[in-house]
Amino acid sequence: MKIITGSQHVPARLRRNTAVTIGVFDGVHRGHQHIFKKLVEAARRQNGMSLIYTFHPHPARVLVPDACPFMLNTLEQKLALLKAMGVDAVVVEPFTRAYARQTPEKFFKKIIVGRLGTKSLWVGYDFTFGVHRSGTLSVLKELAQASDVNINVIKPYLLKETIVSSTQIRQRLASGQAEAANDLLGHPYFMEGLVVQGRGVGGNLGIHTANLQPDNDLILPTGVYITRTEVLGRKYQSVTNIGPNPTFGPAPISIETHLLHFDRTIAKKKIRVEFLKKLREEITFPSAKELTVQIQNDIHLAQQYFTRRGRRS
């Protein structure tokens, strides 16, 4: 998959009978995956290229920053997820206020037809484009008809009668429903970042943890989670605590991950923590000893979880 920054840099070989889809695609969830599958199939049928056209940063972060949602993925993470979709190229358009001022007509002719060479365009049922989102689906179809571009409007993608959307996923994550969010995503929600120095609470209890400094915007609510952690190219079963560790007094929220069957030093290494299920809320214990007993129980429950599902690292 070729990654191109800026539509003006799309090479001629990628502008041949192109099948294109447009969107932010935050989370690269099941609904997005459904569109990408159709996109790749369409490109093959029309003997052309499949291309995802996306933006960075999120348009709301530029136009209404106070109302911008927390992103499920960093740009790097999103591109890694898109790479697995089998498309030929992804164009990342820098989103600016000047870009947002384009009329629907200018955007369609300059970008969709001119720079991307679109033969077929795949968009969601709620797609709008151009200044003040004035380009509705009816406007898009009129412009497409004049330019011999085939428009395909994708209906809402349902999973168990729930419309799969980034908003629905954020709502579930915000309430700690990792399993429900992952069902909609089609893959575990994950956070990545460097392992940094923490307060040493886990080490003092004899349970060593990696303190994650996350790259992600969206942090799950406080609590203890069953997780899977990727480090140094391998995945390990793990238990992760998000919170201030109140048993030891006031402190900022931290993300502490204990990797099962792992005893290597990984300070300053990049790790990925996949959140699979919330075990319990974070609570204050009367003593460090009682906290240690609870953590051992959390580890036991996590081991049972992986054993039941055959998820051994």
Secondary structure, 3 states (H helix, E strand, C coil): CEEEECHHHCCHHHCCCEEEEECCCCCCCHHHHHHHHHHHHHHHHCCCCEEEEEEECCHHHHHCHHHCCCCCCCHHHHHHHHHCCCCCEEEEEECCHHHHCCCHHHHHHHHHHHHCCEEEEEEECCCCECHHHCECHHHHHHHHHHHCCEEEEECCCEECCEECCHHHHHHHHHCCCHHHHHHHHCCCEEEEEEEECCCCHHHHCCCCCEEEEECCCCCCCCEEEEEEEEECCEEEEEEEEEECCHHHCCCCCEEEEEECCCCCCCCCCEEEEEEEEEEECCCCCCCHHHHHHHHHHHHHHHHHHHHHHCCCC
